[in-house]
């Protein structure tokens, strides 16, 4: 091949090599915009916008574990969202956004930081999501989504020490599952099978929880005379019963 053509070939090779990176940058920006737009449309009830972003074959799992199709989500997809009263507005702001591109398939993950207004009250919540997007004919659409609600510990209350003493004792769910609950001042702790104690807080009377395990509650049971006979370790509505043995 004549020498003068070599610089031209080199330039072409450089251009080809640069194109994928440019495409990745463009896709990354587009997907981040789409992901936030989907959160915004979900908060405002803009079914028309949701319908544009959802693939017809989408598999969608919400924070309650319900699986929905596109029809379940958008219905007949009206032309515009139904305005929501300002007193009941919701705002979803994404953080911790991450993207993995696999050709024409993209996997995103992020946290939706939600602010809910209910008349004069404001509530905050967090939801972690993974979304899968498919690019067909130059257009990205969501083909899968899964969301988990991030649990937060409830507010704790204080009870008189005499009431806290009622919870102190040894509880058993079997020979190899022994729990000791202790009190020191206003501080309650729990130790399982002799392990290091962990703190316990009171949510309401007879309901205790560990601050860093907000999905689990200890619900104490009493007999007809008001004496504590044990507790239920409740997680997602399912119980393990511990009876008082000491």
GROMACS elastic network, one bead per residue, 0.5 to 0.9 nm:
[ bonds ]
;  ai    aj funct       b0    kb
    1     4     6  0.86631   500
    1     5     6  0.73763   500
    1     6     6  0.81075   500
    2     5     6  0.59889   500
    2     6     6  0.75829   500
    3     6     6  0.56126   500
    3     7     6  0.82450   500
    4     7     6  0.66933   500
    4     8     6  0.78065   500
    5     8     6  0.53150   500
    5     9     6  0.63605   500
    5    10     6  0.87422   500
    6     9     6  0.50888   500
    6    10     6  0.61286   500
    6    11     6  0.86066   500
    7    11     6  0.61080   500
    7    12     6  0.86161   500
    8    11     6  0.50920   500
    8    12     6  0.62578   500
    8    13     6  0.86527   500
    9    12     6  0.50669   500
    9    13     6  0.61768   500
    9    14     6  0.86403   500
   10    13     6  0.50856   500
   10    14     6  0.62565   500
   10    15     6  0.87183   500
   11    14     6  0.50883   500
   11    15     6  0.62651   500
   11    16     6  0.87056   500
   12    15     6  0.50854   500
   12    16     6  0.61884   500
   12    17     6  0.85384   500
   13    16     6  0.51509   500
   13    17     6  0.60808   500
   13    18     6  0.85723   500
   14    17     6  0.50798   500
   14    18     6  0.61434   500
   14    19     6  0.87528   500
   15    18     6  0.51245   500
   15    19     6  0.63091   500
   16    19     6  0.53334   500
   16    20     6  0.75880   500
   17    20     6  0.65789   500
   17    21     6  0.78028   500
   18    21     6  0.56484   500
   18    22     6  0.64172   500
   18    23     6  0.87872   500
   19    22     6  0.51126   500
   19    23     6  0.60639   500
   19    24     6  0.85597   500
   20    24     6  0.60469   500
   20    25     6  0.86117   500
   21    25     6  0.62226   500
   21    26     6  0.86195   500
   22    25     6  0.51466   500
   22    26     6  0.62166   500
   22    27     6  0.85904   500
   23    26     6  0.50689   500
   23    27     6  0.60343   500
   23    28     6  0.84473   500
   24    27     6  0.50737   500
   24    28     6  0.59487   500
   24    29     6  0.85767   500
   24   101     6  0.77967   500
   25    28     6  0.51012   500
   25    29     6  0.62662   500
   25    30     6  0.85867   500
   26    29     6  0.53074   500
   26    30     6  0.61666   500
   26    31     6  0.86151   500
   27    31     6  0.59436   500
   27    32     6  0.84868   500
   27   101     6  0.87387   500
   27   140     6  0.88103   500
   28    31     6  0.52088   500
   28    32     6  0.61879   500
   28    33     6  0.86126   500
   28    99     6  0.72324   500
   28   100     6  0.89980   500
   28   101     6  0.82451   500
   28   106     6  0.89662   500
   29    32     6  0.52700   500
   29    33     6  0.62656   500
   29    34     6  0.86618   500
   30    33     6  0.51252   500
   30    34     6  0.61253   500
   30    35     6  0.85896   500
   30   140     6  0.85158   500
   31    35     6  0.59646   500
   31    36     6  0.86036   500
   31    99     6  0.84589   500
   31   106     6  0.82789   500
   31   108     6  0.82953   500
   31   133     6  0.82275   500
   31   140     6  0.76032   500
   32    35     6  0.51198   500
   32    36     6  0.63375   500
   32    37     6  0.84753   500
   32    97     6  0.79828   500
   32    98     6  0.89244   500
   32    99     6  0.84250   500
   32   108     6  0.84726   500
   33    36     6  0.54166   500
   33    37     6  0.60326   500
   33    38     6  0.85820   500
   34    38     6  0.60075   500
   34    39     6  0.86430   500
   34    53     6  0.76327   500
   34   140     6  0.84705   500
   34   141     6  0.88193   500
   35    38     6  0.51277   500
   35    39     6  0.64489   500
   35    40     6  0.87401   500
   35    94     6  0.86428   500
   35   108     6  0.82852   500
   35   131     6  0.82894   500
   36    39     6  0.50322   500
   36    40     6  0.61505   500
   36    41     6  0.85757   500
   36    92     6  0.82601   500
   36    93     6  0.75252   500
   36    94     6  0.67037   500
   37    41     6  0.60568   500
   37    42     6  0.84811   500
   37    49     6  0.83049   500
   37    50     6  0.87233   500
   37    53     6  0.89927   500
   38    41     6  0.50904   500
   38    42     6  0.60761   500
   38    43     6  0.86152   500
   38    49     6  0.76351   500
   38    50     6  0.63715   500
   38    53     6  0.73069   500
   39    42     6  0.50759   500
   39    43     6  0.62277   500
   39    44     6  0.87006   500
   39    91     6  0.86132   500
   39    92     6  0.61454   500
   39    93     6  0.78498   500
   39    94     6  0.81549   500
   39   112     6  0.77667   500
   40    43     6  0.51730   500
   40    44     6  0.62164   500
   40    45     6  0.84132   500
   40    46     6  0.82541   500
   40    90     6  0.89978   500
   40    91     6  0.72282   500
   40    92     6  0.64108   500
   40    93     6  0.83122   500
   41    44     6  0.51479   500
   41    45     6  0.56728   500
   41    47     6  0.70883   500
   41    48     6  0.86096   500
   41    49     6  0.62973   500
   41    50     6  0.62624   500
   41    81     6  0.84268   500
   42    45     6  0.52025   500
   42    46     6  0.65351   500
   42    47     6  0.77791   500
   42    49     6  0.89423   500
   42    50     6  0.72834   500
   42    92     6  0.87434   500
   43    46     6  0.79320   500
   43    89     6  0.80017   500
   43    90     6  0.56521   500
   43    91     6  0.62696   500
   43    92     6  0.67291   500
   44    47     6  0.87498   500
   44    81     6  0.68798   500
   44    82     6  0.79440   500
   44    83     6  0.75189   500
   44    84     6  0.71091   500
   44    89     6  0.78054   500
   44    90     6  0.72164   500
   44    91     6  0.82685   500
   45    48     6  0.87923   500
   45    49     6  0.89368   500
   45    50     6  0.85135   500
   45    74     6  0.89465   500
   45    80     6  0.89386   500
   45    81     6  0.55430   500
   45    82     6  0.67022   500
   45    83     6  0.81237   500
   45    84     6  0.82686   500
   46    49     6  0.55472   500
   46    50     6  0.64221   500
   46    51     6  0.87939   500
   46    74     6  0.85760   500
   46    77     6  0.81972   500
   46    78     6  0.81169   500
   46    79     6  0.84959   500
   46    80     6  0.62474   500
   46    82     6  0.72340   500
   46    83     6  0.89947   500
   47    51     6  0.59710   500
   47    52     6  0.86574   500
   47    73     6  0.77342   500
   47    74     6  0.50047   500
   47    75     6  0.77904   500
   47    76     6  0.82325   500
   47    78     6  0.63366   500
   47    79     6  0.78688   500
   47    80     6  0.73336   500
   47    81     6  0.62857   500
   47    82     6  0.89695   500
   48    51     6  0.51370   500
   48    52     6  0.65095   500
   48    53     6  0.89906   500
   48    74     6  0.73718   500
   48    76     6  0.86632   500
   48    78     6  0.57026   500
   48    79     6  0.55897   500
   48    80     6  0.62338   500
   48    81     6  0.72098   500
   49    52     6  0.52431   500
   49    53     6  0.65645   500
   49    54     6  0.88274   500
   49    77     6  0.83153   500
   49    79     6  0.86997   500
   49    80     6  0.83079   500
   49    81     6  0.86025   500
   50    53     6  0.52507   500
   50    54     6  0.60894   500
   50    70     6  0.89062   500
   50    73     6  0.81617   500
   50    74     6  0.67893   500
   50    77     6  0.81168   500
   51    54     6  0.52906   500
   51    55     6  0.78956   500
   51    56     6  0.86088   500
   51    70     6  0.74152   500
   51    71     6  0.88301   500
   51    73     6  0.84012   500
   51    74     6  0.61729   500
   51    75     6  0.89555   500
   51    77     6  0.64788   500
   52    55     6  0.79450   500
   52   141     6  0.77515   500
   53   140     6  0.74580   500
   53   142     6  0.61241   500
   54    57     6  0.81691   500
   54    58     6  0.64726   500
   54    70     6  0.67354   500
   54   133     6  0.89140   500
   54   140     6  0.89535   500
   54   141     6  0.52961   500
   54   143     6  0.67134   500
   54   144     6  0.87985   500
   55    58     6  0.52423   500
   55    70     6  0.74111   500
   55   133     6  0.86292   500
   55   134     6  0.82514   500
   55   140     6  0.87707   500
   55   141     6  0.52618   500
   55   142     6  0.54646   500
   55   143     6  0.54280   500
   55   144     6  0.86543   500
   56    69     6  0.80308   500
   56    70     6  0.60493   500
   56    71     6  0.83452   500
   56   142     6  0.89737   500
   56   143     6  0.78984   500
   57    69     6  0.73782   500
   57    70     6  0.72266   500
   57   142     6  0.89155   500
   57   143     6  0.62945   500
   57   144     6  0.85283   500
   58    68     6  0.83355   500
   58    69     6  0.61470   500
   58    70     6  0.61607   500
   58   141     6  0.88576   500
   58   142     6  0.64921   500
   58   144     6  0.52513   500
   58   145     6  0.79537   500
   59    67     6  0.69680   500
   59    68     6  0.63987   500
   59    69     6  0.58747   500
   59    70     6  0.77938   500
   59   142     6  0.88884   500
   59   143     6  0.62498   500
   59   145     6  0.66185   500
   59   146     6  0.86241   500
   60    66     6  0.81094   500
   60    67     6  0.55053   500
   60    68     6  0.50985   500
   60    69     6  0.63616   500
   60    70     6  0.79446   500
   60    73     6  0.86808   500
   60   143     6  0.80182   500
   60   144     6  0.55181   500
   60   146     6  0.62189   500
   60   147     6  0.87028   500
   61    64     6  0.78961   500
   61    65     6  0.57965   500
   61    66     6  0.55039   500
   61    68     6  0.62891   500
   61   144     6  0.80712   500
   61   145     6  0.60001   500
   61   147     6  0.64086   500
   61   148     6  0.89691   500
   62    65     6  0.54462   500
   62    66     6  0.56177   500
   62    67     6  0.67482   500
   62    68     6  0.79624   500
   62   145     6  0.78493   500
   62   146     6  0.60470   500
   62   147     6  0.51908   500
   62   148     6  0.72233   500
   62   149     6  0.89336   500
   63    66     6  0.74678   500
   63   127     6  0.76002   500
   63   128     6  0.88026   500
   63   129     6  0.88892   500
   63   146     6  0.75183   500
   63   149     6  0.54475   500
   64    67     6  0.89653   500
   64   147     6  0.84133   500
   64   148     6  0.77719   500
   64   149     6  0.80285   500
   65   146     6  0.85585   500
   65   147     6  0.82528   500
   65   148     6  0.82785   500
   68    71     6  0.79028   500
   68    72     6  0.55562   500
   68    73     6  0.66191   500
   69    72     6  0.50814   500
   69    73     6  0.64422   500
   69    74     6  0.88652   500
   70    73     6  0.51476   500
   70    74     6  0.61463   500
   70    75     6  0.76238   500
   71    74     6  0.54203   500
   71    76     6  0.74314   500
   71    77     6  0.86828   500
   72    75     6  0.57626   500
   73    77     6  0.88955   500
   74    77     6  0.50963   500
   74    78     6  0.83491   500
   75    78     6  0.83274   500
   77    80     6  0.82164   500
   77    81     6  0.88306   500
   78    81     6  0.69337   500
   78    82     6  0.85985   500
   80    83     6  0.87326   500
   81    84     6  0.86205   500
   83    86     6  0.88130   500
   84    87     6  0.82770   500
   84    88     6  0.67070   500
   84    89     6  0.64855   500
   85    88     6  0.54224   500
   85    89     6  0.64726   500
   86    89     6  0.51269   500
   86    90     6  0.88188   500
   86   117     6  0.79412   500
   86   118     6  0.89218   500
   86   119     6  0.82076   500
   87   117     6  0.59189   500
   87   118     6  0.56861   500
   87   120     6  0.70976   500
   87   121     6  0.87846   500
   88   116     6  0.70265   500
   88   119     6  0.59914   500
   89   115     6  0.83095   500
   89   116     6  0.61308   500
   89   117     6  0.52565   500
   89   118     6  0.73301   500
   89   119     6  0.89033   500
   90   114     6  0.69876   500
   90   115     6  0.56510   500
   90   117     6  0.61676   500
   90   118     6  0.89060   500
   91   113     6  0.80425   500
   91   114     6  0.56058   500
   91   115     6  0.52004   500
   91   116     6  0.66188   500
   91   117     6  0.87416   500
   92   112     6  0.56312   500
   92   113     6  0.54931   500
   92   115     6  0.66066   500
   92   116     6  0.88363   500
   93   111     6  0.80774   500
   93   112     6  0.55033   500
   93   113     6  0.50867   500
   93   114     6  0.64690   500
   93   115     6  0.85358   500
   94    97     6  0.69499   500
   94   110     6  0.63564   500
   94   111     6  0.54622   500
   94   113     6  0.60339   500
   94   114     6  0.87008   500
   95   110     6  0.58113   500
   95   111     6  0.51981   500
   95   112     6  0.65787   500
   95   113     6  0.73132   500
   96   109     6  0.75701   500
   96   111     6  0.58816   500
   96   112     6  0.88795   500
   97   108     6  0.71554   500
   97   109     6  0.57286   500
   97   111     6  0.70634   500
   98   107     6  0.82183   500
   98   108     6  0.54797   500
   98   109     6  0.51832   500
   98   110     6  0.62877   500
   99   106     6  0.69355   500
   99   107     6  0.58039   500
   99   109     6  0.66818   500
  100   105     6  0.86159   500
  100   106     6  0.57590   500
  100   107     6  0.51765   500
  100   108     6  0.64048   500
  100   109     6  0.89053   500
  101   104     6  0.74409   500
  101   105     6  0.61858   500
  101   107     6  0.64897   500
  101   108     6  0.86182   500
  102   105     6  0.50798   500
  102   106     6  0.58671   500
  102   107     6  0.80290   500
  103   106     6  0.74977   500
  103   135     6  0.86533   500
  104   133     6  0.81747   500
  104   134     6  0.58071   500
  104   136     6  0.74684   500
  104   140     6  0.85286   500
  105   132     6  0.70493   500
  105   133     6  0.57239   500
  105   135     6  0.63885   500
  105   140     6  0.88042   500
  106   131     6  0.80980   500
  106   132     6  0.56307   500
  106   133     6  0.50666   500
  106   134     6  0.65269   500
  106   135     6  0.82568   500
  106   140     6  0.89703   500
  107   130     6  0.69847   500
  107   131     6  0.57445   500
  107   133     6  0.64869   500
  108   129     6  0.80917   500
  108   130     6  0.56095   500
  108   131     6  0.51594   500
  108   132     6  0.64063   500
  108   133     6  0.80835   500
  109   128     6  0.73818   500
  109   129     6  0.55547   500
  109   131     6  0.63433   500
  109   132     6  0.89560   500
  110   127     6  0.84315   500
  110   128     6  0.58629   500
  110   129     6  0.56815   500
  110   130     6  0.68795   500
  110   131     6  0.88349   500
  111   126     6  0.66050   500
  111   127     6  0.55616   500
  111   129     6  0.63370   500
  112   125     6  0.82877   500
  112   126     6  0.56639   500
  112   127     6  0.50402   500
  112   128     6  0.62229   500
  112   129     6  0.75989   500
  113   124     6  0.74466   500
  113   125     6  0.61991   500
  113   127     6  0.66960   500
  113   128     6  0.88375   500
  114   123     6  0.81604   500
  114   124     6  0.55725   500
  114   125     6  0.51154   500
  114   126     6  0.58703   500
  114   127     6  0.76938   500
  115   122     6  0.69356   500
  115   123     6  0.58474   500
  115   125     6  0.66861   500
  115   126     6  0.89007   500
  116   121     6  0.82897   500
  116   122     6  0.56762   500
  116   123     6  0.50712   500
  116   124     6  0.62119   500
  116   125     6  0.81154   500
  117   120     6  0.71099   500
  117   121     6  0.58747   500
  117   123     6  0.64957   500
  117   124     6  0.89412   500
  118   121     6  0.51140   500
  118   122     6  0.62124   500
  118   123     6  0.78675   500
  119   122     6  0.80851   500
  125   149     6  0.78651   500
  125   150     6  0.74247   500
  125   151     6  0.81821   500
  125   152     6  0.81463   500
  126   148     6  0.86932   500
  126   149     6  0.62110   500
  126   150     6  0.53693   500
  126   151     6  0.77990   500
  126   152     6  0.87429   500
  127   147     6  0.64499   500
  127   148     6  0.55610   500
  127   150     6  0.54942   500
  127   151     6  0.88556   500
  128   146     6  0.83629   500
  128   147     6  0.55701   500
  128   148     6  0.52247   500
  128   149     6  0.64221   500
  128   150     6  0.67925   500
  129   145     6  0.70023   500
  129   146     6  0.55528   500
  129   148     6  0.63403   500
  129   149     6  0.88071   500
  130   144     6  0.81917   500
  130   145     6  0.56821   500
  130   146     6  0.53919   500
  130   147     6  0.65705   500
  131   142     6  0.69759   500
  131   143     6  0.78198   500
  131   144     6  0.57114   500
  131   146     6  0.65845   500
  131   147     6  0.86231   500
  132   141     6  0.85066   500
  132   142     6  0.57983   500
  132   143     6  0.56959   500
  132   145     6  0.62671   500
  133   140     6  0.60882   500
  133   141     6  0.53197   500
  133   143     6  0.55238   500
  133   144     6  0.70978   500
  133   145     6  0.89418   500
  134   139     6  0.79858   500
  134   140     6  0.54465   500
  134   141     6  0.54934   500
  134   142     6  0.62893   500
  134   143     6  0.64156   500
  135   138     6  0.59607   500
  135   139     6  0.52061   500
  135   141     6  0.64886   500
  135   142     6  0.89042   500
  136   139     6  0.53864   500
  136   140     6  0.65610   500
  136   141     6  0.80257   500
  137   140     6  0.85370   500
  142   145     6  0.74988   500
  151   213     6  0.86209   500
  151   214     6  0.62163   500
  151   215     6  0.67170   500
  152   211     6  0.85340   500
  152   212     6  0.83558   500
  152   213     6  0.85743   500
  152   214     6  0.59489   500
  152   215     6  0.83229   500
  153   156     6  0.84665   500
  153   209     6  0.82680   500
  153   210     6  0.82101   500
  153   211     6  0.56555   500
  153   212     6  0.70520   500
  153   213     6  0.74068   500
  153   215     6  0.81462   500
  154   203     6  0.67252   500
  154   209     6  0.87859   500
  154   211     6  0.81715   500
  154   214     6  0.73080   500
  155   201     6  0.89085   500
  155   202     6  0.84948   500
  155   203     6  0.65158   500
  156   201     6  0.58921   500
  156   202     6  0.53534   500
  156   204     6  0.77705   500
  156   208     6  0.89173   500
  156   209     6  0.89479   500
  156   211     6  0.89996   500
  157   201     6  0.75194   500
  157   202     6  0.56078   500
  157   203     6  0.59781   500
  157   204     6  0.68462   500
  157   205     6  0.88151   500
  158   161     6  0.88191   500
  158   186     6  0.74980   500
  158   201     6  0.83253   500
  158   202     6  0.67867   500
  158   203     6  0.87347   500
  158   204     6  0.88757   500
  159   162     6  0.81673   500
  159   163     6  0.63682   500
  159   164     6  0.65462   500
  159   186     6  0.79785   500
  159   202     6  0.77950   500
  159   204     6  0.89579   500
  159   205     6  0.78194   500
  160   163     6  0.54221   500
  160   164     6  0.64959   500
  160   165     6  0.88529   500
  160   186     6  0.80459   500
  161   165     6  0.61190   500
  161   166     6  0.88654   500
  161   183     6  0.83746   500
  161   184     6  0.89990   500
  161   185     6  0.68106   500
  161   186     6  0.64496   500
  162   165     6  0.52083   500
  162   166     6  0.69759   500
  163   166     6  0.53847   500
  163   167     6  0.75258   500
  163   205     6  0.88712   500
  164   167     6  0.56076   500
  164   168     6  0.70520   500
  164   183     6  0.70552   500
  164   186     6  0.78195   500
  164   188     6  0.77496   500
  165   168     6  0.52563   500
  165   169     6  0.85431   500
  165   182     6  0.80305   500
  165   183     6  0.66523   500
  166   169     6  0.80228   500
  166   227     6  0.78649   500
  166   228     6  0.69324   500
  167   181     6  0.68522   500
  167   182     6  0.78195   500
  167   183     6  0.84474   500
  167   188     6  0.89388   500
  167   206     6  0.82582   500
  167   220     6  0.79975   500
  167   228     6  0.71482   500
  167   230     6  0.89030   500
  168   180     6  0.74329   500
  168   183     6  0.63710   500
  168   188     6  0.82627   500
  168   189     6  0.89335   500
  169   179     6  0.82967   500
  169   180     6  0.58263   500
  169   181     6  0.53734   500
  169   182     6  0.67238   500
  169   244     6  0.71672   500
  169   245     6  0.77556   500
  169   246     6  0.54745   500
  170   178     6  0.70107   500
  170   179     6  0.57585   500
  170   181     6  0.64873   500
  170   182     6  0.89322   500
  170   243     6  0.84988   500
  170   244     6  0.59090   500
  170   245     6  0.55841   500
  171   177     6  0.83991   500
  171   178     6  0.57702   500
  171   179     6  0.50627   500
  171   180     6  0.63492   500
  171   181     6  0.80435   500
  171   229     6  0.89645   500
  171   230     6  0.65995   500
  171   231     6  0.80075   500
  171   242     6  0.55735   500
  171   243     6  0.53222   500
  171   245     6  0.54856   500
  171   246     6  0.69113   500
  172   175     6  0.70848   500
  172   176     6  0.82302   500
  172   177     6  0.57431   500
  172   179     6  0.62219   500
  172   180     6  0.88696   500
  172   230     6  0.84328   500
  172   241     6  0.82573   500
  172   243     6  0.54189   500
  172   244     6  0.64591   500
  172   245     6  0.66293   500
  173   176     6  0.78116   500
  173   177     6  0.53537   500
  173   178     6  0.66434   500
  173   179     6  0.84696   500
  173   240     6  0.74686   500
  173   241     6  0.62014   500
  173   243     6  0.65946   500
  174   177     6  0.51506   500
  174   178     6  0.70683   500
  174   242     6  0.81685   500
  175   178     6  0.69693   500
  176   193     6  0.72909   500
  177   192     6  0.69511   500
  177   193     6  0.63202   500
  177   242     6  0.87175   500
  178   191     6  0.82680   500
  178   192     6  0.56808   500
  178   193     6  0.51792   500
  178   194     6  0.81305   500
  178   242     6  0.84606   500
  179   190     6  0.66882   500
  179   191     6  0.55554   500
  179   193     6  0.62419   500
  179   194     6  0.80164   500
  179   242     6  0.83397   500
  180   189     6  0.81567   500
  180   190     6  0.56338   500
  180   191     6  0.51585   500
  180   192     6  0.64546   500
  180   193     6  0.79594   500
  180   194     6  0.79759   500
  180   197     6  0.86576   500
  181   188     6  0.70885   500
  181   189     6  0.56623   500
  181   191     6  0.65571   500
  181   192     6  0.89394   500
  181   197     6  0.86708   500
  181   200     6  0.87380   500
  182   187     6  0.83334   500
  182   188     6  0.57052   500
  182   189     6  0.53404   500
  182   190     6  0.65004   500
  182   191     6  0.84532   500
  182   197     6  0.89375   500
  183   186     6  0.69796   500
  183   187     6  0.57117   500
  183   189     6  0.64821   500
  184   187     6  0.51591   500
  184   188     6  0.64734   500
  184   189     6  0.83611   500
  185   188     6  0.79624   500
  187   199     6  0.73371   500
  187   200     6  0.74789   500
  187   201     6  0.79309   500
  188   198     6  0.85016   500
  188   199     6  0.59189   500
  188   200     6  0.51030   500
  188   201     6  0.67807   500
  188   202     6  0.88178   500
  189   197     6  0.57130   500
  189   198     6  0.52984   500
  189   200     6  0.51251   500
  189   201     6  0.84349   500
  189   210     6  0.87506   500
  190   196     6  0.84221   500
  190   197     6  0.51525   500
  190   198     6  0.53013   500
  190   199     6  0.63569   500
  190   200     6  0.65991   500
  190   210     6  0.86620   500
  191   194     6  0.58958   500
  191   195     6  0.55358   500
  191   196     6  0.60241   500
  191   198     6  0.64178   500
  192   195     6  0.55254   500
  192   196     6  0.79139   500
  192   197     6  0.76520   500
  194   197     6  0.80900   500
  195   198     6  0.89083   500
  198   210     6  0.72290   500
  199   209     6  0.83758   500
  199   210     6  0.58892   500
  199   211     6  0.72410   500
  200   208     6  0.62670   500
  200   209     6  0.54396   500
  200   211     6  0.69404   500
  201   207     6  0.86649   500
  201   208     6  0.55032   500
  201   209     6  0.54137   500
  201   210     6  0.62082   500
  201   211     6  0.68620   500
  202   205     6  0.68827   500
  202   206     6  0.76738   500
  202   207     6  0.60549   500
  202   209     6  0.64533   500
  202   210     6  0.89162   500
  203   206     6  0.81831   500
  203   207     6  0.56393   500
  203   208     6  0.56874   500
  203   209     6  0.69602   500
  203   217     6  0.89455   500
  204   207     6  0.53503   500
  204   208     6  0.73408   500
  205   208     6  0.79713   500
  205   220     6  0.88789   500
  206   218     6  0.79017   500
  206   219     6  0.58155   500
  206   220     6  0.50596   500
  206   221     6  0.76440   500
  206   231     6  0.88009   500
  207   217     6  0.65462   500
  207   218     6  0.56008   500
  207   220     6  0.64060   500
  208   216     6  0.89504   500
  208   217     6  0.58925   500
  208   218     6  0.50603   500
  208   219     6  0.66372   500
  208   220     6  0.82109   500
  209   212     6  0.86928   500
  209   213     6  0.72312   500
  209   214     6  0.67097   500
  209   215     6  0.85986   500
  209   216     6  0.64672   500
  209   218     6  0.60507   500
  209   219     6  0.88826   500
  210   213     6  0.52569   500
  210   214     6  0.65637   500
  210   216     6  0.75276   500
  210   217     6  0.77740   500
  210   218     6  0.88896   500
  211   214     6  0.60313   500
  212   215     6  0.88968   500
  213   216     6  0.59456   500
  213   217     6  0.85517   500
  214   217     6  0.73867   500
  215   234     6  0.82599   500
  215   235     6  0.59019   500
  215   236     6  0.69701   500
  216   233     6  0.67298   500
  216   234     6  0.55878   500
  216   236     6  0.76804   500
  217   232     6  0.77682   500
  217   233     6  0.58049   500
  217   234     6  0.51844   500
  217   235     6  0.67456   500
  218   231     6  0.60001   500
  218   232     6  0.55034   500
  218   234     6  0.63165   500
  219   230     6  0.84943   500
  219   231     6  0.51694   500
  219   233     6  0.66085   500
  219   234     6  0.72644   500
  220   228     6  0.66777   500
  220   229     6  0.76416   500
  220   230     6  0.58176   500
  220   232     6  0.63227   500
  220   233     6  0.89041   500
  221   226     6  0.87622   500
  221   227     6  0.82248   500
  221   228     6  0.56038   500
  221   229     6  0.57144   500
  221   230     6  0.54291   500
  221   231     6  0.54279   500
  221   232     6  0.75937   500
  222   225     6  0.75624   500
  222   226     6  0.51709   500
  222   227     6  0.50797   500
  222   229     6  0.53586   500
  222   230     6  0.73404   500
  222   231     6  0.87342   500
  223   226     6  0.52726   500
  223   227     6  0.54855   500
  223   228     6  0.65411   500
  223   229     6  0.64394   500
  224   227     6  0.74889   500
  226   229     6  0.89485   500
  228   231     6  0.80532   500
  228   244     6  0.76280   500
  229   242     6  0.87759   500
  229   243     6  0.60433   500
  229   244     6  0.52580   500
  229   245     6  0.85022   500
  230   241     6  0.73683   500
  230   242     6  0.54191   500
  230   245     6  0.84394   500
  231   240     6  0.84755   500
  231   241     6  0.60674   500
  231   242     6  0.53199   500
  231   243     6  0.65349   500
  231   244     6  0.78757   500
  232   239     6  0.56918   500
  232   240     6  0.55827   500
  232   242     6  0.61120   500
  232   243     6  0.86529   500
  233   238     6  0.80745   500
  233   239     6  0.54048   500
  233   240     6  0.50952   500
  233   241     6  0.63500   500
  233   242     6  0.74609   500
  234   237     6  0.59934   500
  234   238     6  0.53902   500
  234   240     6  0.65964   500
  234   241     6  0.86732   500
  235   238     6  0.53218   500
  235   239     6  0.65510   500
  235   240     6  0.86852   500
  236   239     6  0.85270   500
